[in-house]
Amino acid sequence: MIEKALTPEDVEFVTTLHGDQKVSFVVLMQPRGDQADVLLRAIDDVAYGELKEASQEAEEPEGEEARHPARVALAHSLTALRGAGTEATGQVVEKHPLDRLKSAVEESGADEVIVLTEPHYVEEFFHRDWASRARHQVGVPVLKLFAHSE
């Protein structure tokens, strides 16, 4: 599960986690949430010393406006993973992302889930981040990684 396009460093990291083992990916892209999430993201930005980003949170596309950027980010990520020699499929998931994640694990027979996100101070503190929530639902190990910044 990802929240933004994978950087080259992200692709290298996730494709080499298991050495020379052949791996494939089912990528679920979570678009930015609704306006209620803006405050939490701004708090995260302030907590990590990113004051400029905190002031710009309201300018980022939200909800329905975030669909197109999410599709573009997913397409970029799938192309990058395939370019690294792995099989990769994916989809943008707008509703019930944890249910869709559980289904994807079952359908693909996945051995593990990788949640690649930005740090989310508030959600992590209360164990409401994607990785913490997924651990209780998917039935396989969940690895939480922080995405690289461009």
N, C-alpha and C positions, 0 to 999 in steps of 0.2 A: 504494500500500500504506500503510495507516494502522494505528496501535496504539491509538488512542483516538478518541472522537468529535471531529469537527471543530468548532472554535470559529467564531463569526462572522468573526473576523479571518482564520482559515485559509481559510474559504470565499471571502471577498473576494479574498484573495491568489491562490489557485489559479485562480479563475474570471477573473481579470484579467491573468494572466501573458502571454497572447497578444493583448492589446489587444481589438479588436472582432471577432477571428476567432471563428467558432462552434466551441465545444469540447464534448466529451462526456467522461464519466468512467466507468470501470469501477473500482469501489472494492473492494479486497481488504482485509478487516479481519483483522488478526492478533491473536487473543486472547493474554492474558498466558500465558507459558510455565509450565513446571513449577517445582518447588521449587529445582532446580539454578540457575535464573535469579535467585533471590532475592538471592544474594550479589553477583552482578554488578550488579543494580539498586541495591543498598545502597551498593556502592562508587561507582557513578555519582552517587548522591545526595550522598555525602560529598564527592566530588571537586568538585561544583558548589555546595557549601556548604549543602545542604538536609538538615541533620541531623535535623529532625523527620520528614521523609519517609523517611530511611534507617531510623529506628527503627520505622516503621510498615509496611515492606515485607512482612513476614510476615503482616500482617492482610489484605492484598489477595487477592481470589479468584485461584486458580491452576488450571491444567489444566481439568478438566471443570466446575468451579465458575465458570470464567471465560466459559463459552459464552454464558450468558444476558446478562451485561453487554456482551459483544462484539456480540451481535445487536441489543441496544438502541442501542449506540453507532453501529453501522452504519446502522440505520434512521434515527436522528437525522441522521447525516451525509448520507445520500441525500436526505432531505427538505430539508435546508438547501441542498444543491447544486441541487436542482430548483427550490427557491424563488428561487434566484439566476438562474434562466432557462436552466439547462443540462440536458442529458440525463444521467441517472446511473443505473447499475445496480450491483449489487455482491453480495458474499457473504462470509461468515465462512470463513476458511481455517485449518484446524487442523493438517493434515498436509501436508508437502511444499510450503510456501508459495512457494518459488522456482520449483518446477515449475509450480504453478498460475499464477504470475505470467507465466511464459514462455508458457503456453497462452493466457492472457488477451490477451497482446500479439499473438499470432498470430491468434487468433479475431477480435479486434476491428480488426486492422490499425492498432494504435496507433502514433503517431509518437514518443511518449516515455513514460517512466515517471516518476512523481513518488512519491518515498518521503518521507512526512511522519511524522517520529518525534520522540520526546524525544531529547535528547542522550544518547549511550551512550559514555561515556569509554573504557571498557575495550575494547568491541567496535570502536570507531572507531580506537583506537590500533593494534590488530592487524588492521585492515581486515576484520573479521568482522561488521560491521553490515550491515543489509539492503541499503543502497544499494551498498556495495562489492561484496557478493556478487552482487547483481542485474546489475551492470555486466558481469560475465563470462558471463551466461546469456541475457539477453533480446534482444540484437541491435538495440536502439534506445538512444538517449541516456537516461541515468538522472539525474534531478535530485533532489538530496537537500535537503529543507527541514526546518527545525525547527518543530514544532508550537507554537502559542501556548498559554500557560497561561491558565486561567480566572481 
